[in-house]
């Protein structure tokens, strides 16, 4: 129950967002860069574990469509804007819409938070409805495409854990729809009822095995082989803070993903820590690397995670909806 309560709190983590329509887009739509009252700015809460495409319908229904109707903009078949035309920008950078919102925030804003503890809240984003940046973003974002990509990530996580996608593929169609509906509607009960079927509890299972309390018939082979996780580390050339921190680009992050076991091999069931996983993913063998790690912060779900935290514990408590751990590594030493 304690684990479920912690997961519930992570699930309910929100990012307050302040949206403004890009002036060139406003001019094209309304023949003016100045939006009518009270539509200059739109505020909303976006779940950390969710995705920006799932917020688009709300943005259209509560902000863009009423603004266009009030302004007397003529429509074609009742529509001026298509879901696939809408994209988001932060500090001049298009946001990867298939990344969880919390991961985007940790990558692009977490650098300043880790250094000086001053989060940017609300998160100021620019909304675009024209000139989709083909080549920088996956084209034609939509709710359905986001649901499809999410299921692909769930299957990948399942394969990393067990070497097959059987648990996900064995879900009934109704269960898959419930999982997706729970994510899109941000319903913890709907989502977690299915998540608990496909994602095992790692930490308690390992502890029980160490204490020889594994239930009869529960062999090591039935426990997950690895943890689905990705590290996102800013390239050293950009670790200079100051004005550059406001110009971070997601392309400046090196993404590393390897199957990370729950315990150290040949270490008498010693649990793998965040430090161990980081060294494994980046193939670091130099003992002096501990000095580098001590100068870095590791963010997960907006939390600065201690480097000695067992990866199995993180996988049970700070996972994203796609069943992955997304860990952002930031160099904090000035």
Phi, psi and omega per residue, in radians:
X1 nan -0.647 3.140
X2 -1.109 -0.703 3.129
X3 -1.123 -0.707 3.141
X4 -1.144 -0.660 3.129
X5 -1.136 -0.702 3.116
X6 -1.139 -0.755 3.127
X7 -1.100 -0.664 3.120
X8 -1.075 -0.703 3.131
X9 -1.178 -0.701 3.090
X10 -1.111 -0.766 -3.141
X11 -0.993 -0.667 -3.078
X12 -1.518 0.100 3.060
X13 -1.137 2.297 -3.058
X14 -2.177 2.676 3.007
X15 -2.043 2.042 3.042
X16 -1.275 2.240 -3.067
X17 -2.106 2.385 3.041
X18 -1.907 2.067 -3.093
X19 -1.860 2.410 2.992
X20 -2.273 2.474 3.120
X21 -1.374 2.325 -3.134
X22 -1.003 2.270 -3.110
X23 -0.910 -0.766 3.119
X24 -1.061 -0.622 3.123
X25 -1.225 -0.679 3.114
X26 -1.105 -0.718 3.122
X27 -1.094 -0.729 -3.119
X28 -1.190 -0.627 -3.113
X29 -1.431 -0.744 -2.956
X30 -2.035 -0.014 -3.093
X31 1.113 0.395 3.110
X32 -2.769 2.457 3.092
X33 -1.405 -0.230 -3.137
X34 -1.667 2.078 -3.121
X35 -1.395 2.605 3.126
X36 -1.213 2.703 3.025
X37 -1.164 2.495 -0.078
X38 -1.795 0.795 -2.943
X39 -1.847 0.195 -3.085
X40 -1.065 -0.632 -3.084
X41 -2.419 2.557 3.100
X42 -2.199 2.262 3.141
X43 -1.929 2.462 3.073
X44 -2.707 2.792 3.040
X45 -1.808 2.264 3.112
X46 -2.061 2.207 3.106
X47 -1.053 2.442 3.133
X48 -1.037 -0.629 -3.030
X49 -1.470 -0.077 -3.059
X50 -1.713 -2.956 -3.011
X51 -2.293 2.579 -3.074
X52 -1.015 -0.668 3.125
X53 -0.996 -0.494 3.141
X54 -1.270 -0.206 3.117
X55 -1.681 -0.148 -3.003
X56 -1.140 -0.751 -3.137
X57 -1.046 -0.725 3.113
X58 -1.114 -0.719 3.141
X59 -1.108 -0.734 3.134
X60 -1.173 -0.841 -3.032
X61 -1.207 -0.631 -3.028
X62 -1.728 -0.202 -3.065
X63 -2.312 -1.123 -2.989
X64 -1.184 -0.871 -3.091
X65 -1.092 -0.831 3.088
X66 -1.077 -0.633 3.126
X67 -1.118 -0.765 3.142
X68 -1.182 -0.671 3.117
X69 -1.131 -0.751 3.129
X70 -1.121 -0.584 -3.101
X71 -1.443 -0.088 3.102
X72 1.289 0.439 3.127
X73 -1.234 2.244 3.134
X74 -1.264 2.479 -3.098
X75 -2.058 2.832 3.041
X76 -1.933 2.040 -3.076
X77 0.998 0.565 3.096
X78 1.365 0.102 -3.077
X79 -2.278 2.330 2.995
X80 -1.867 -0.625 -3.045
X81 -1.985 2.376 3.024
X82 -1.781 2.563 3.134
X83 -0.961 -0.669 -3.071
X84 -1.293 -0.185 3.122
X85 -1.486 -0.315 -2.966
X86 -1.509 2.316 3.067
X87 -2.555 2.835 -3.017
X88 -2.051 2.625 -3.101
X89 -2.386 2.502 3.042
X90 -2.305 2.133 -3.137
X91 0.887 0.724 3.092
X92 1.451 0.056 -3.094
X93 -1.961 2.164 3.039
X94 -1.076 2.389 -3.107
X95 -1.598 2.293 3.110
X96 -1.159 1.881 -3.001
X97 -1.242 -0.301 3.139
X98 -1.567 0.053 3.012
X99 -1.569 2.502 3.035
X100 -1.007 2.541 -3.109
X101 -1.029 -0.689 3.140
X102 -1.131 -0.637 3.103
X103 -1.163 -0.774 3.105
X104 -1.009 -0.768 -3.124
X105 -1.121 -0.782 -3.120
X106 -1.116 -0.645 -3.126
X107 -1.235 -0.749 -2.970
X108 -1.717 -0.411 3.131
X109 -1.984 -0.465 -3.077
X110 -1.049 -0.446 3.122
X111 -1.023 -0.812 3.115
X112 -1.212 -0.644 3.127
X113 -1.107 -0.777 -3.111
X114 -1.146 -0.566 -3.087
X115 -1.429 -0.792 -3.017
X116 -2.251 0.053 3.050
X117 1.220 0.367 -3.112
X118 -1.991 1.655 -3.132
X119 -1.275 2.642 3.044
X120 -1.559 1.759 -3.133
X121 -2.365 2.247 -0.099
X122 -1.170 2.818 3.120
X123 -1.418 2.040 -3.054
X124 -1.520 1.976 -3.141
X125 -2.087 2.698 3.062
X126 -1.857 2.301 3.122
X127 -1.726 2.348 3.096
X128 -2.059 2.533 3.085
X129 -2.220 0.121 -3.140
X130 -2.431 2.852 3.029
X131 0.914 1.034 3.118
X132 -1.004 2.297 -3.057
X133 -1.345 1.278 3.103
X134 -1.051 2.368 -3.077
X135 1.761 -0.411 3.101
X136 -1.875 -0.489 3.134
X137 -2.238 2.661 3.011
X138 -1.094 2.207 -3.020
X139 -1.261 2.822 3.026
X140 0.995 0.958 3.086
X141 -1.122 2.473 3.111
X142 -2.756 2.877 3.098
X143 -1.039 -0.760 -3.102
X144 -1.171 -0.744 3.122
X145 -1.129 -0.644 3.090
X146 -1.119 -0.711 3.105
X147 -1.103 -0.725 3.131
X148 -1.120 -0.765 -3.129
X149 -1.188 -0.609 3.097
X150 -1.103 -0.764 3.124
X151 -1.107 -0.597 3.087
X152 -1.116 -0.685 3.106
X153 -1.173 -0.682 3.111
X154 -1.073 -0.723 3.122
X155 -1.166 -0.696 3.107
X156 -1.088 -0.740 3.114
X157 -1.077 -0.718 3.126
X158 -1.098 -0.722 3.138
X159 -1.137 -0.696 3.125
X160 -1.115 -0.701 -3.102
X161 -1.231 -0.764 -2.947
X162 -2.167 -0.026 3.135
X163 1.399 0.142 3.066
X164 -2.741 2.955 3.103
X165 -1.869 0.420 -3.015
X166 -1.040 -0.739 -3.083
X167 -1.069 -0.719 3.140
X168 -1.297 -0.768 -3.107
X169 -1.154 -0.453 3.133
X170 -1.381 -0.153 3.102
X171 -1.134 2.423 3.030
X172 -1.134 2.707 3.127
X173 -0.982 -0.663 3.139
X174 -1.149 -0.609 3.108
X175 -1.214 -0.699 3.093
X176 -1.089 -0.729 3.124
X177 -1.149 -0.651 3.116
X178 -1.132 -0.711 3.108
X179 -1.052 -0.832 -3.125
X180 -1.187 -0.719 3.111
X181 -1.129 -0.678 3.115
X182 -1.102 -0.680 3.099
X183 -1.173 -0.878 -3.069
X184 -1.120 -0.707 -3.119
X185 -1.520 -0.047 -3.098
X186 0.984 0.851 3.087
X187 -1.789 1.892 -3.101
X188 -1.072 -0.776 -3.075
X189 -1.102 -0.771 3.129
X190 -1.103 -0.846 -3.072
X191 -1.170 -0.860 -2.997
X192 -1.189 -0.494 3.115
X193 -1.044 -0.605 3.132
X194 -1.586 -0.658 3.130
X195 -0.995 -0.679 -3.103
X196 -1.148 -0.327 3.099
X197 -1.386 -0.716 -3.010
X198 -1.664 -0.324 -3.092
X199 -2.070 2.004 -3.117
X200 -1.329 2.894 3.000
X201 -1.535 2.086 -3.016
X202 -1.494 -0.914 -2.938
X203 -1.111 -0.900 -3.104
X204 -1.141 -0.580 3.127
X205 -1.135 -0.727 3.121
X206 -1.165 -0.776 3.130
X207 -1.065 -0.717 3.129
X208 -1.097 -0.695 3.128
X209 -1.153 -0.718 3.120
X210 -1.083 -0.614 -3.121
X211 -1.568 0.162 3.142
X212 1.008 0.669 3.099
X213 -1.931 0.257 3.124
X214 -1.093 2.277 -3.139
X215 -0.988 2.612 3.120
X216 -0.933 2.333 3.123
X217 1.508 -0.100 -3.134
X218 -1.618 1.554 -3.100
X219 -1.517 2.960 3.111
X220 -1.012 -0.631 -3.094
X221 -1.108 -0.356 -3.138
X222 -1.518 -0.195 3.069
X223 -1.465 2.748 3.139
X224 -0.996 2.467 3.114
X225 -1.380 -0.512 -3.056
X226 -2.749 2.937 3.126
X227 -1.834 2.261 3.051
X228 -1.289 1.999 3.128
X229 -2.657 2.768 3.050
X230 -2.400 2.396 2.998
X231 -1.769 2.460 3.078
X232 -2.157 1.891 -3.073
X233 -2.064 2.240 3.118
X234 -1.172 2.351 -3.138
X235 -1.075 2.570 -3.050
X236 -1.041 -0.480 -3.108
X237 -1.162 -0.338 -3.095
X238 -1.824 0.085 -3.078
X239 -1.532 0.900 -3.093
X240 -2.037 0.037 3.070
X241 1.115 -2.649 3.096
X242 1.018 -2.473 -3.078
X243 -1.145 -0.501 -3.100
X244 -1.121 -0.482 -3.119
X245 -1.075 -0.483 -3.138
X246 -1.453 -0.080 -3.083
X247 -2.013 0.351 -3.109
X248 -1.048 2.455 3.101
X249 -2.126 2.415 -3.123
X250 -1.029 -0.517 3.128
X251 -1.151 -0.252 3.123
X252 -1.425 -0.112 3.132
X253 -1.619 2.361 3.036
X254 -1.608 2.119 -3.111
X255 -1.741 2.225 -3.141
X256 -2.202 2.333 3.127
X257 -2.458 2.143 3.035
X258 -2.447 2.658 3.031
X259 -1.104 2.070 -3.092
X260 -1.878 2.049 -3.132
X261 -1.200 2.852 -3.135
X262 -1.330 -0.565 -3.091
X263 -2.232 2.763 3.106
X264 -1.256 2.402 -3.138
X265 -1.224 2.282 3.103
X266 1.185 0.440 -3.073
X267 -2.097 0.429 3.092
X268 1.035 0.826 3.046
X269 1.185 0.464 3.094
X270 -1.265 2.230 -3.066
X271 -1.185 2.414 3.085
X272 -1.257 2.389 3.131
X273 -1.764 3.051 3.087
X274 -1.049 -0.705 3.097
X275 -1.039 -0.811 3.136
X276 -1.057 -0.759 -3.125
X277 -1.143 -0.696 3.131
X278 -1.087 -0.811 3.135
X279 -1.129 -0.640 3.128
X280 -1.168 -0.799 -3.091
X281 -1.168 -0.588 -3.124
X282 -1.789 0.191 3.053
X283 0.920 0.859 -3.140
X284 -1.690 2.146 3.131
X285 -2.079 -0.207 -3.112
X286 -1.188 2.134 3.127
X287 -1.010 -0.481 -3.115
X288 -1.261 -0.093 -3.127
X289 -1.117 -0.373 3.109
X290 -1.044 -0.560 3.109
X291 -1.148 -0.670 3.112
X292 -1.159 -0.781 -3.120
X293 -1.050 -0.664 -3.108
X294 -1.136 -0.307 3.140
X295 -1.708 0.148 -3.094
X296 -2.094 2.704 2.979
X297 -1.923 2.526 3.090
X298 -2.033 1.999 -3.094
X299 -1.771 2.333 3.023
X300 -2.482 2.137 -3.072
X301 0.996 0.595 3.126
X302 1.375 0.054 -3.099
X303 -1.848 2.340 3.038
X304 -1.380 1.882 -2.997
X305 -1.531 2.269 3.034
X306 -1.015 2.439 -3.067
X307 -1.170 -0.350 -3.127
X308 -1.613 0.171 3.105
X309 -1.208 2.298 3.070
X310 -1.078 2.303 3.118
X311 -1.037 -0.620 3.140
X312 -1.078 -0.653 3.115
X313 -1.182 -0.759 3.111
X314 -1.046 -0.732 -3.104
X315 -1.094 -0.450 3.134
X316 -1.510 -0.420 -2.951
X317 -2.088 -0.518 -3.056
X318 -2.086 0.407 -3.136
X319 -1.231 2.683 3.005
X320 -1.506 2.988 -3.079
X321 -1.069 -0.459 3.139
X322 -1.407 0.140 3.103
X323 1.298 0.124 3.075
X324 -1.696 2.666 2.842
X325 -1.602 2.179 3.079
X326 -1.935 1.892 -2.999
X327 -1.950 2.090 -3.107
X328 -1.776 2.104 -3.103
X329 -1.781 2.160 -3.084
X330 -2.214 2.292 3.106
X331 -1.368 2.018 -3.026
X332 -1.710 -0.337 -3.112
X333 -1.228 2.324 -3.121
X334 -1.619 nan nan
